[in-house]
């Protein structure tokens, strides 16, 4: 039986593209961020929304690779694989980045659905000291954490960009 896995998929989906109790899902929030501010930051030396999205993609890939038991795949915190450099210069590039995020999320769903039962959830993640369930719930928490950052960036840039026509009042 895969009851726990199905509940986890439901929670991941709710936060990513559904209607979570705390407000907008990640994708609904990103739908409201115009590409023109995707590369901007509120504070010097902070991450842009595009950089956060690229970071989310990296960690979703990490989860997918670990679900596939890829022992060789790893990410070092604060490395290029953790925070890849990315620039958004057009609406097309912004939409492509968001599509990459959706693809990374759906690869996790597929990998979870391929599991025959819930027993894998208690298996230790290769190269780590925690189990798969902790990892998968961690990516859910990771999305929520960065969703808050995206919301803060959006609200701050909304204030500074409101006269430019980027945001509709």
Phi, psi and omega per residue, in radians:
X1 nan 2.633 -3.106
X2 -2.200 0.703 -3.104
X3 -1.071 -0.782 -3.137
X4 -1.130 -0.713 3.128
X5 -1.103 -0.767 3.128
X6 -1.096 -0.668 3.087
X7 -1.157 -0.676 3.113
X8 -1.138 -0.777 3.099
X9 -1.033 -0.739 3.123
X10 -1.066 -0.770 3.124
X11 -1.138 -0.743 3.105
X12 -1.057 -0.807 -3.117
X13 -1.114 -0.751 -3.140
X14 -1.032 -0.784 -3.134
X15 -1.261 -0.627 -3.052
X16 -1.382 -0.851 -3.067
X17 -2.391 0.116 -3.064
X18 -1.747 -2.509 -3.117
X19 -2.162 1.358 3.140
X20 -1.199 2.744 -3.096
X21 -1.119 -0.421 -3.015
X22 -1.540 -0.071 3.131
X23 2.439 -2.468 -3.095
X24 -1.310 2.545 3.017
X25 -1.291 2.951 -3.120
X26 -1.014 -0.857 -3.103
X27 -1.197 -0.625 3.087
X28 -1.142 -0.658 3.091
X29 -1.118 -0.789 -3.111
X30 -1.172 -0.483 3.071
X31 -1.073 -0.476 -3.101
X32 -1.566 -0.066 -3.123
X33 -1.683 1.945 3.121
X34 -1.182 2.568 -3.103
X35 -1.008 -0.514 -3.068
X36 -1.085 -0.445 3.072
X37 -1.835 0.004 -3.132
X38 -1.031 -0.457 -3.112
X39 -1.820 0.024 -3.108
X40 -1.617 2.773 3.072
X41 -2.216 2.815 3.117
X42 -1.547 -0.582 -3.041
X43 -2.188 2.369 3.101
X44 -0.961 2.506 3.123
X45 1.158 0.279 3.027
X46 -1.757 2.981 -3.101
X47 -1.470 2.555 3.044
X48 -1.477 2.950 3.076
X49 -1.059 -0.732 3.132
X50 -1.070 -0.718 3.113
X51 -1.143 -0.669 3.096
X52 -1.127 -0.745 3.125
X53 -1.090 -0.766 3.106
X54 -1.076 -0.683 3.088
X55 -1.091 -0.774 3.103
X56 -1.057 -0.715 3.120
X57 -1.068 -0.764 -3.135
X58 -1.012 -0.808 -3.084
X59 -1.303 -0.499 3.025
X60 -1.176 -0.664 3.067
X61 -1.100 -0.695 3.097
X62 -1.010 -0.843 3.137
X63 -1.056 -0.817 3.134
X64 -1.008 -0.851 -3.117
X65 -1.070 -0.675 3.126
X66 -1.248 -0.619 3.048
X67 -1.106 -0.494 3.107
X68 -1.569 0.141 3.117
X69 1.066 0.593 3.081
X70 -1.359 1.747 -3.106
X71 -1.213 -0.454 -3.049
X72 -1.453 -0.361 -3.077
X73 -1.402 2.304 3.100
X74 -2.674 2.793 3.046
X75 -2.254 2.285 3.048
X76 -1.656 2.292 3.134
X77 -0.985 2.431 3.123
X78 1.110 0.382 3.067
X79 -1.681 3.093 3.069
X80 -1.093 -0.544 3.105
X81 -1.301 -0.404 3.116
X82 -1.444 -0.822 -3.121
X83 -2.244 1.376 -3.131
X84 -1.159 2.564 3.083
X85 -1.307 2.289 -3.110
X86 -2.552 2.477 3.082
X87 -2.239 2.389 3.092
X88 -1.968 2.124 -3.091
X89 -2.042 -0.068 -3.097
X90 -2.707 2.849 3.072
X91 -1.075 -0.654 3.126
X92 -1.051 -0.792 3.127
X93 -1.124 -0.677 3.117
X94 -1.119 -0.798 3.127
X95 -1.123 -0.672 3.106
X96 -1.125 -0.720 3.104
X97 -1.082 -0.744 3.106
X98 -1.148 -0.653 3.067
X99 -1.110 -0.664 3.090
X100 -1.106 -0.653 3.096
X101 -1.129 -0.797 3.118
X102 -1.074 -0.760 3.131
X103 -1.061 -0.764 3.124
X104 -1.085 -0.697 3.121
X105 -1.137 -0.785 -3.084
X106 -1.232 -0.447 3.031
X107 -1.144 -0.632 3.076
X108 -1.120 -0.810 3.116
X109 -0.985 -0.809 -3.121
X110 -1.070 -0.787 -3.141
X111 -1.094 -0.678 3.110
X112 -1.168 -0.720 -3.125
X113 -1.200 -0.411 3.112
X114 -1.304 -0.292 -3.125
X115 -1.210 2.339 -3.083
X116 -1.259 -0.472 3.132
X117 -2.760 -3.023 -3.076
X118 -1.503 0.001 -3.038
X119 -1.081 -0.524 3.140
X120 -1.076 -0.422 -3.085
X121 -1.057 -0.487 -3.141
X122 -1.644 0.000 3.106
X123 -1.287 2.492 3.111
X124 -1.264 2.378 3.091
X125 -1.233 2.280 -3.119
X126 -1.040 2.283 3.138
X127 1.418 0.073 -3.123
X128 -2.274 3.034 3.138
X129 -1.997 0.507 3.115
X130 -2.382 2.940 -3.090
X131 -1.666 3.032 -3.082
X132 -1.079 -0.695 -3.141
X133 -1.076 -0.731 3.095
X134 -1.061 -0.741 3.115
X135 -1.086 -0.847 -3.075
X136 -1.162 -0.749 3.080
X137 -1.180 -0.489 3.074
X138 -1.126 -0.662 3.133
X139 -1.211 -0.526 3.034
X140 -1.119 -0.828 3.113
X141 -1.116 -0.664 3.119
X142 -1.058 -0.766 3.088
X143 -1.055 -0.784 -3.108
X144 -1.133 -0.751 3.118
X145 -1.003 -0.889 -3.096
X146 -1.303 -0.431 3.010
X147 -1.049 -0.713 3.076
X148 -1.089 -0.735 3.105
X149 -1.097 -0.759 3.131
X150 -1.075 -0.733 3.103
X151 -1.079 -0.702 3.119
X152 -1.153 -0.800 3.112
X153 -1.053 -0.796 3.139
X154 -1.034 -0.806 -3.099
X155 -1.173 -0.668 3.128
X156 -1.197 -0.765 3.126
X157 -1.233 -0.505 3.073
X158 -1.045 -0.727 3.129
X159 -1.139 -0.749 -3.068
X160 -1.439 -0.390 -3.068
X161 -1.838 0.004 -3.006
X162 -1.048 -0.564 3.138
X163 -1.359 -0.236 -3.074
X164 -1.438 -0.241 -3.106
X165 1.594 -0.003 3.115
X166 -1.114 -0.742 3.124
X167 -1.915 2.523 3.053
X168 -1.556 2.306 -3.111
X169 -1.342 nan nan
